[in-house]
Amino acid sequence: MPIALAALLLMAPTATPPPGDFLEQYVATRRFAAGRPAAAELTPDGTAAVFLRSGPRDADQALYATDLASGETRRLATAEGLTGGAAATLTAEERAQLERQRITARGITAFHLSRDGERVAVAAGGRLFLVERRTGAVRALRASGRPLDPTFSPDGRTLSYVVGHDLRLLDLAANRERRLTRGGTEDVTHGTAEFIAQEELARFEGHWWSPDSRRLLYQETDQRAVERFTLHDPLHPERPATVVRYPRAGGKNAVVRLGVISARGGRTTWLDWDREAFPYVGQVAWPERGALSIVVLDRRQQVKRLLAADPRTGRTRVLVEERDARWVEPHARFPRWLPDGSGFFWLTERHGAAELELRGPDGAPRESWVAPDQGFEEWVGWDPARRWLWFTGGPNPTESHLYVVKRPGAPEPWRPGEGPGLATASLSRDGRVLLVRGGDFRGPGPVEAWRAGGARLAELPAVAEAPPFATRGEIRRVGPGEGLYALLVRPRHPAPGARLPVLVHVYGGPGAQMVRAGSVPLLQWIADQGFAVVSIDNRGTPRRGVEFARAIRGDFAGPTLEDQVTGLRALAAEVPELDLSRVGIWGGSFGGYMAALGVLRRPDVYRAAVAEAPVVDWRDYDTAYTERYLGLPGDIPGAYQRSSLLGEAAGLSRPLLLVHGTADDNVWLVHSLKLSQALFRAGRRHELLLLPGAAHGMFSSQDPVLVRRGLETVVAFFREKLLR
């Protein structure tokens, strides 16, 4: 029997949600992100900030600049103005880049600032433009094709970018392009990062300029051995399928090498390291002073090396080596070389948690600047004049605050006594100006520029709509021992004495936290319909140290689900209004896996589940992510089998709704189809909602109708299963 008949296809909500305009506002404002400054970047001297911003209810971002002395903001360019109103149609490669970077906006989606901060390179509608920051003057550049990843040379005279899978250079004075590499094809590309680098190693660059602007380092990617997957649009069977290279666990990866070429062209000098043993390329840094540096990892990601490379000969030497019998984290954005080349900052976990240390130019450790117990989360910047280090984080993993380190091992909070909340920040190259964004349960805060000494300069103007209500959120540390962090969102107007059904909103996978002291208006809207919404960060999630994170080695299902159950019961012991006889669980991606796992393995706890884009069989997920945690297939006996949902299908006894986009190129539709087929063959009734054309972030899609109807369907499902 066809799979379409094996499940009940939900094309509309099964019940009518309560009246109200929240969802309309939520989707129209792109989850309240529309109208807020995005991708903000300070000029090197800290006199101005350049950023992107859309209107309060649209996705088309424009380019802006704020003068920090006067506070004056100017709109520099719009996509419509640059292209003369021509409709923007993205290529498959451009759509994939936005998907990898989780960018849902359109219009101008990225920009590149020249080293002196005076000019901005912008791609729009497949064309390339140069914008003068001070005057707003715009010049169309004569780039062939549709440029990807435009990047200024350090001297500001040339732009590099990729067209037709080859690297090209454009002389800005002459407005003339020339081809730098040759032979690029869909199978062998030059100058762009491959899928694994973008999706799993947080590296989006595929070429880098030398500090003197005379040479470039570029990536060659050979995908010929990588398995081919096809994306079909089921609503348009007349259209040809899109072929995508996707490396499944245990399968072939793209072969990557790095080469140095003169900006004038000529022969490529390929960097020499043991690429067979260390096939993954993580971060790359070519500092003004200091070594050309490359982070490489072995296939199992148990060994990480920082290499110093000689760009003239291609020879490399090892500066740092990290080892862990479970796995080493790639740690994006490191190394960070000091401007004078006298050393570099390196992030390590060899002492049990994230630790930021300063090393000499030879890689030898010198001193620890942020100790393992001080909660380093993100690098902000280095003040070269005063030798101050800035970072965000802190000892409480549910919060993130801004700290300055004026002497090694002694972080000082930038705003002492600040309440629970989240902060992100960046520092100008000269170390004098900070760009800071805060937020808490009340909502996201403004983006503000401050002198590093504490004087406020300006606020980047926003036109965003605020959430209509604050999140009534509460974070507790529950359970025995070191405990688990749990977020509880209650209805704003609960009925006195009422016991509340529980909806667990879960992710549970490595690298992401759900329990954070920030605004989650969607969860508050759901809670206001009569639920207690709960999230729990189980073992495997970050900022709790190495042992907590690596407890999932070889088993995605056991420790994660055990902690979810333990945390839920411990929370209910403290909050008696939680009704544990009525518990639903919902999540997407790894959270979709956890939701389906919950009702399959623990029907005594979870009464209903919605699994959005769940990973079902980890043999069908990508190499770098899966093998980092489960090893290569066969490395750890039973790892893939005990982590799979397919063996649990015959035991389904609770309502389960699977939701999946047909254009998902991250967790492919095959996952939900395999589970649906296994359930059908086992005689287990379930529901399947297919969303034609939707990608992995389906509920953050640009299609407001899809987002609204999808969320209504999820909430209606739980109202029917838990509130009746």
N, C-alpha and C positions, 0 to 999 in steps of 0.2 A: 504494500500500500504506500502511495506517495507520502512523504513526510508532511505535506500540507494537510493531510487528513489524519495525521497521527496526533495532532494537538488542536486545541481550541485557539483559533487565531483571534486575538482581541484587536479590533480596529477602532474601538471607541471605549471610553470609560464604562466600567460595569455598574457604576453608581454615580450619582450626581454629587460633586463636592460642594461644600458650603459656598454660598454666594460671597462675592468680594472681588476686588480688582487687583489683589496682590500678584497673582500669576501674570496678569497682563503687564503690570509694571516690571516684574522680575525679568520676563523675557525681552520686553522692549528696551530695557536698560542694560542688557547683557549682564544680568546678575549684579546690577548697580555699579558695573565697571565703566560703562559708557559715560563720557564727560569728565573722566578723571585723567590727570596727566599720566602718561605711560612712557616707558623706556627713557625716562629723563636722564640727561647726561650733562655734567658740568663742563664748561670750557676749562682748559688746563690752568688758566690763571684765576679761575673762580669768579669771573666777573659776570657770567651769564649761564643760563641753563637752556638747553634745547630739549624739546620733548614732543610727543605725539598726543593728540586728543581728538576725540570725536564729539559730536553733539550729545545731549543727554539721552536721546532715544534713537541713535543710529549707530552704524558700525564703521562708517567712513572716517578714518582718522586723517587729520591734517597736521602739518608741521608748524611748530611754534617756537619762539625764543623769548625768554624773559631776561631783561637787564636787571641784575640783582641790586645795583645801587639805587636805581630809580623805581624799581618794581614794575616798569612798563613791559607789557607783553605784546608781541606782534605775531600775527599769523604770517608765516613765510610762504607756505605753499599748500595747495590742495591737489588731490589726484585729478579731480575734474578740471581744475585750472591748468594743470600741467599737460594734460592729454587733450584739451579742447573739448571735454565732455564725452570723449569716446568711451564706449562701454568697456569695462575691464573684464577680460576673460582670462582666467588663470590656466596655465599649462598643468599637466599632471605633475611635473617636477616642482613647480611653484606651490601647488596644493600640498604636496608631500612635505615640503619644507615647513610650511605653516603648521601642518599637523604635528610634525616632530617638535616644533617649538611651542605648541599649544597656543597659537595665536588665532583668535576668533574674529579679530577686527579685520577690516578691509580698507581700501583707500591706500594711504601710505602706511605700510606695515613695519618698515624699518628705515633707518638712515645711518650714514657713516659720517662722522665728524672728522675734519682734517686735524692734524696734530696741533696746529696753532689755534684751532677752534674757529677759524674765520669762514670756512666753507663747509657745506653739507652736500653729500652725494645722496640722491634719492632715486629709487626706481619706482615707476608708476606706469601701469598699462603696457608693460613690456618694454618701456623706454627708460633712458637714463638721463638725469638732469643734475645740474650743478647750481646750488643756491648759495648766494652770498648772505651770510648771517646778519651782517650789520645793515645792509641796504634792502635785502629781500629780492635783489636782482636774480633772475633765473636764466640759465642758458641750457638749451637742449644739446646733448652730446651725441656724437655720431657713432653710436655703438651698433654693431650689427646684431641681428637676432634679439633675443630676450636675455639681458644680462642677469646673472645670478651672483650674489655676494660681492657687490662693489666695495673696494677697499682702497683708501688713499695710501700712496707711498709716504713714508715719514717726511720727505721734503715737500709734500703737497703738490708735486708737479704731474703726477701720474695716477690714474685709477687702474686697478687690476680687477678683473671679473671673469666669469666663465660664460661662454656662449658655445653651444654645440659641443659640449663636453671637452672643450679646450680652453686654456688660459689665454686671455687677451689683455693687452695694455692700451690705454688711451692717453695720449699726450694732451694735457689740458690746454696748453698754450696754443697748439696747432689744431686742437679738436680732431685728432687723427688717431685711428685705431690700427694696431698691428697684432698679428697672431704670435703668441710666444711658444706654445706647445702645439704639436701636431699628432694626428693619429687617434684622437679621442673618438669614441663611439659609445653607444648605449651600454656596451659590455665592458669597455676599458675607458675610464673617465680620468680627466686631469683637472685638479684644482678644487674638487668638492669633497666633503666628508661623506662616507658611506652610511647606510642605514644604522648599523650597530653603533658607530661613533655618535651619531645624533641621538638615537633613542636610548642607549644604555650607558654611554660614556660621557654625556653632556659636552661633547665637542661638536660644534657646528661649522668650524672653519676647515677649509681644505687647502688654503695657501696663505703664506706669511711673508712679509717684506723683511729684508735685512735692515738694520738701523740706518745704514748709509744710503738706502734706496737703490743700491746697485744690483742686488740679487733678490731672488725669491726662492723660498722653499715651497714645494707643492706636493700634493698627494696624488699618486696614481692608484686607481682602484680597478682591479681585474675581477669582474663578477661572473665570468664565464662558467665557473663551476657551481655557482649558487643556484639552488632550486628555483624554478619558475612557478609562481602562483598567478592566477588570473582573477581579475575583478570584473564581474558582469553586472550590468544594470538590468534587473529583472523587469522593470517597467518599460524598457526599450530593448527587446531582444534583437532588434534589427541593427543595433550598434555593435561594433566590434569590442571584444574584451580588451581590457588593459592588462598587459603583462608586467608583473612586479617580481623582482628578485627578493626572496625571503629566506633567510637561513634558519632552518629549524634545528632544535636541540640535537646534537650528535651529527648534524650534517655539515656540508661545506660552507665555509665563510668566504667572503670576498678576500682577495689577496691584496694587501696594502703595502706600498713602499713610498718613501719620501726622497725627493731629489732636489738639488739646488741648481738653479739656472740663472745665468746672467740676464739682467733686464734688457740687454741688447740682443738676447737670443743666443743660440749655439747649443753646445753639448750639455746634457744634464749629468751632474755628479750625484750618483745615488748614495744615500747614507747606508753605511754597512753595520748592521747588527744581526744577531741570530734571529731572523724573522720566522724561521720554522718553530723555534722555541718560544718566541715572543711576538705573536702575530697581531695583537691589539695595540693600536696607537691611541694613547689617551691625550693628555694636554701637551701643547707645544708652546715654547716661549723663545723668542729671539730678542733678548733685551739689548738696550743701548750699550751697556757694559755687562760683561758676564757671558757665559757660554750659551750657544744655541742648545736648547734643552728639549728633550723628548721623553715623555713617560711611556713606557711599554709594559705590557702585561702578557703573561703566558695564557694559553687557552683556558686552563682551569681557574685562572685569576687567583692563584695562591702565591705568586711571586710578582712583584712590581719593581721595575728598575727606572731610575732617572738617569738618562744618558746625556753626556755632553758630546756634541758633535763638532767636528772640524768641517766647516762648509767648503773648504778648498779641496780636501782629500776625501771626505765622506767617512773618515774613521770616527769611531765613537769609543767612549770609555764610560764606565759606570761610576756615577757620583753617589747614588744611594740605592740600596736594595732593601725592600720590605718583604717579609715572608709571613704567612699564616696558613696552618694546615687546613683551615676552613675556607677563608677567602680574604683578600685584601680589597679595600674600597678604592675605586679609581681616584676619588678626591679631585673633582674638577677645580680648576683655577690655581693649581699649584704645580710647579714652584712659582714664587713671587720674588724676583731678583731685586736687590737694593739698587737704587739709581746709580751708585758709584761702582757697582759690580763687586763689592767687597764680601758678598754673601747672598743668601736667599732664605726666605721663609719656606718651611716645609710642614705639611700636616701629616701627623703620624698617629697611629693607634696602638703602638707597640707597648705602651704602659697602661692599657686597659680602657682608654677612652680618647676622644679627639684631643690632641695636644699640638700646639703651634710652637715650632722650634726654629731658631735661627741657626743656619749652618754656614760654614765657610765656603769659599768658591771651589774648594776641593771636595765638598760634600760632608766634611767632618762636622759633627754636632758641636755647637758652641754653648747655647743656653736656651732654656725653655721660657717662652714669653707668655703663653697661656697654658696653664697646667691642666692635666686630665680632669680635675674636679671643678674646673672653672667654667665649663659649659660652652666651649667655642662652637659656634654654628656657622657664621658666614664672615668672610673677609670683607672689610670695608675700605681700608687704605692705610698708607704709610706716610707720615709727615717727615720728609727728609731733613728739614731744617732742625726740628726739635727732637727727632728720632722718637716719635710717638706712633704707636700702633693702634688702629681702631678696628673693632669687630662687633658683631651682634651675637647674642646668645645669653648665657647666664646659667646658673646652677639648676633653675627650675625648667625642665624640658617643655612645659606647656606654655612658656612665655619666651619672648625674645626682646632684649633691651640692648641699647648701645653702650659700649664700653670703650674707654681709652686706657692704654697701657703705657705709662711713662717710664717705667722701669720693669725689667723682666719679672713675670710672676705676680704682678700686683695690679690687676685690672681695677679701674675706678668707674662706677656707673656715671654716665654722662648727665643723667637727671636723677640724682639720689632721691629715694623715696617714691619713685614713680610706681603707680599701681599696676595691677596685672594688665598685660597687653602685649602687642607685637610691634616690632619696629624693623624697618629695613633702612639702609643708608648707603651713601657713596661719598667719596672724598675727592676733592680736586687734586690734580697731580702735584700742585705745590703744597698741599696739606693744609691750606688755610680755610677752606670752605667745605661745609658738609651739606648734603642734601638728605633730608630725613623725612620718612613717612611713618606715622604711627597708626594705631588702631586698637580697639578693644571691643567688648561685647556691645557697646553702643553703636559701633559702626567704624568704617575706615576714616582715618584722620587725614588732614591736608598734607601736601608735599611742601616742605619749607626749607629754605636755605638759611644756614646759620654760620656765623664765624666759628671756627674751631674753639675759640676762647669762650663762646657762649652768647654772643649778641645775635639777635635775629635779624636777617637781612630782608627776606621777601618770601612770599607764598606764591607758588605756581598756581594760577587761577584754574579752578574747576567749575564745570557747569553741570555736575552730576546731580541726580536726584538721590536724596538720602533714603535709606530703608525706612519704611513707614513706622517701624517700631524697633526698639533695642532687643537684643537677644537676652532672654531671661535664662542665662547660662550659669552653670555652677560646675566647678572642677573639683573633684575629690580624689584622694589617693586611698584606694580601698584594697582589702585583702591582706593576707598574711605576709610576713617578711618585708621586703622592700616595696611590695604592693604594686598595684596597677593604677594608672591614671584613667579616670572616667569623666566624661562630660555629660551632664544632665541638663536638658532643656525642658522646662515645664511650661504648661499653658499659662498665658498671661492672666487669664481669668478662670481659674479652676473652680469646679463645683465643690463646695465645702464637704469634706469627708469622703469625697469620691476616690475610688481606687482606679488607677490609670493603666490602660493597656500600654505595653512598651514596644516602641519601634527602635530597633538597633540599627543605626546607620554605620556601616563598617567599611573599612579598607583592609587593614591588618597586614599589608605586605611590606617588604623592606623599603626603606627610603622615604616613607610618608607617614605623617602623623594626622590623626583626626581630632585629638584632644589638644586644642589650642585656645588661648584666651582672646579669640577674635569673633567678629560678628558673623553669624550664620543665619540670615533672615529666612532662608527657605526652611530650615529645620524649625524655626520658631513658628512659621506659618503652619507647618504640619502639626506641631505640638498644640497649637491653638484649636485644632480640630478634635481634641480629646485624647491626645497621646502624651506619654512621656518619651521623649526622644533621647536615646543614649548612644554614646560612642565610647569605645574602649581601645586603648593602645596596648596590644599584646606583645609578647616576645617576638623579636624580628623587626620591630619598628625602631627608629633612630633616637639618639640623644639620651640613651640609658646605659651606654657603655658597651664594650665589645661582647661580654658574655651574654647580655640580654639580647643583643642584635643577632648573634650567631647561634643562638639556641635552636634555630630552625634549620640548621645545616642538615640536608638529607631528608627533610620532612616538612613540607609546607602545611600539612593538615593537622598533625598532632598537637604541637605546642600552641599554635595559633588558636585553634578552636577551644582547647582546654582553658586558655587564658580568657577568652571571650566569655565562656560559661562561668568561670571562677569570678571574674570581675563583675558580671551581671548579678550573680547571687550575693556577692559581698556588698554591692551597692544597694540592692534591695533590702539587705539586713539593716542598713542605715536609713533608708528612705521607705517607710512602710507603705506609702501610697502606690508603690510600683506593684502591679498585678502580674506576677510571673506565670500565671495560668494563661495569659494572653500576650505572647511575645512574638513579634514579627522581626525579620531581619532583611536589610536591603543594602546593596552596594554595587559598585561598578568596577570592571576590570578585575584586579585582584580581589576587590570587595565583592564583585559578582561571584567569583569563585568561593569566597567565604560564606556568602549568603546561601548559595546552593549547598555547600558542604554542611552548613548548620542544619537545614531541614533533612538532609539525607542521613547524616550521622547522629544528630541529636534531636530527633523529633519530640523527645521528652521535654526539651527546653524551648524549641522554636516551633511555633504553630503555623507559620506561613513565611514565604520568602519571595523576594523579587531579585533576580540575578541579572544585572545589566552587563552585557558583553563579558561573560565569565570565561576565564581560562578553564577548560574542562580536562584536557589531557596535555600535560606539560611537554610531551614529545612534539606537540604542535606549536609550541611557543619558541621565541627566538633563542639563539645560541648563548649569547653573552649573559643575558639575564638568568636564564634557567640553569645553565651550567655553573654559574657563580655560586648558586645556593644548593643545587641538587647534584652537582658534579656532572660529568659526561654520562650518558646512559651506560650503565654497567659498572661505574666507579663505586657506587654505594648500593649494595644489594637492597632491592625493594624500594629505592627512593622514589622512582617515578610511579611505581604501582600504588604505593600508599598515599601519594600526593594526588592521584587521579580521582576524578569524580565518577568515571565510568563504572568502576567496580561497585559503587554504592547505589547504582540506579534502581536495582530491584527492590531496595528497601524504602523507596519513597512512600510516605504515608501522610504527608502534609501538603497543602496547596503550594505550588511552585509556579511562578511566572518567569519565563525566560524572555529577555528583551535584547535584540541584537540588530545592528545596522548592517546592511548588505555590502556597504563600501568600506568596512573596517579593514584597514591594512596593518593593524597592530595585533589585536586579538581577532583572528579571522572568523568569519561566520561558521566555518567548519566546526568550531567548538560547540556552539549551541545546537547545531544540527546533529552532531554526534551524540550529545546528551539526550536530545529529544528522541532520536532514533532508539537509543538504549532504553529509555523510559517506555516508549511505545512497545518495543518488543518484550519488555518485562510486564506489560499490561498496566503501567502506572499512568494515571491520568495527570495531565499537567497543561499549562497554557504557554503559548509561544507567540510573541509579538515581533514580527519582522518589520524593520523600518527601511524601505528601499532608498538607496542613495545616501544613507546616514553613515558617517565615519565613526571612529572610536569614541570621540567626545560627543556622542549624539545629543546629550541634553545641554551641551554648550554650543550646539549648532547655530548657524546663522538663521535657520528657518524657525521663526517664532512659533508657527503653528505646530511644528514637530515637537518643539520643546514643551510647549504648553500641554498638548494632548498627551505627550509621554508622561509628564509629571502628574497630570490628572489621573491617568490610568494607574500609575503606581499608588497614589494615595487612595483612589477608589478601591483598588484591590485590597489594601489593608483595612479600609473602613468596613468592607464587606466581611473580611475574614476575622477581624478582631473586635469590632464594635458591636456586632449583632449578638 
